[in-house]
């Protein structure tokens, strides 16, 4: 379904006047930077994800997790290595990503649906289910700029989950919203597990351990570990000197 072979992604760093603090921090990350102001966000990444598998992706901020999802989604082309994606992809990258704040929630369903490759007829067939899931009521016909964070969460998640694409890429959305939303999101995840391939980025270790069959830990652009969720999470938390949080009881 998804095969990544020796993947590398690099970005050019802008030439701006640097403070002493920035210069100090830059020296600490010199290994990731090329000689011409290039920064390797990912390097030598290889793994395979089977159909119906749920893979959790963990790591500190800036470790390359979100970049990886964007490569799989086709947003960034590889600078090194190869990536093969067998199937259609649905993405959920942050709250309200891709929403037009001036359009209504209903209009944004069509806008986002088209962005992920759905036809108008396909969207017509799922729009009622999306609206029912969001429980937005009359707000569905109001501008998205009037929505709370939780309302945007519901709308974005519903669109991604009801698209019926083969592969679902989720970046930091499962822990957003109120307890009621998280319960609905968890139930929806359980519904599609085994049916669709899911790659889930999250800092919530309880969520990762609950849903993932395999976990990949990224550290400064390279794979630090891949394997059974509990084992990899414990390695990551030990390296980060963070205690494992108690389960989410919401």
C-alpha positions, 0 to 999 in steps of 0.5 A: 500500500505504501512503500518508502525506500531510502527517502530524503527530503531537504529544504533550503534555509532562507538567508536572514540576519541571525541573532547570537541565540540562533547561531548557537542553536544552528551549531547544535543541528549542524549535522542536519544542514548541508554546506549550502544552507540546506536542511534535511527534514528526512534522511534515509527513511525506509519502511512499508505499510500494508493494506489495512494497517494503522501506523502511529508516527511519533517524535518531538516537534520538528522531527519530520513527522508531518513532512513524511505525511506530506510526501505520502500525500504528494505535496513534496517530491522526494529529493532522494530515494523512492516512494510508492503509494498504491491507492487514493489518499485522504488527508487531515492536516491540522484544524481547518486546513484547506477551509475557506473562512468566508464560505459556509461549512456546507460549501467547504465540504464541497471545496475540500471534497474536490481537493481530495479528488471527489466528484460533485456526485460523490460529495452529494452522496456523502454530504448528509452523513458528514453533516450528521456527524458534525452535529453543527445544525444550522451552523453548517450554512454559516461562514466557517470564520464563525466556528469554534476550534471544536466545530472546525475539528468536527467538520475536517474530521468528518470530511476525511473519514467519509471520503472512503479513500484507501489511505487516510493521513491524520496529523494531530487531530485525534487529541483536538476538540472536546471529550464528546468529539474525541469519543466520536472520533475514536469510534470512527477510527475503530470503524475503519481499522482494518478496512483502510490504511491509516497513518496517524501523527500524534503527541498523545501516546495513549491514542497511538498505543490504542490504535496503532499496530506499528509505531515509527519514532522519528528523531531529527529526520531519521527513523530512531525505531519502528516496531510494536507500539508499547516498546517503541513508545517506551523507548521514545519516552525514555529518550525524552525523559518523559513519564508515560501519561495515564490513559485518557478516561474521557 
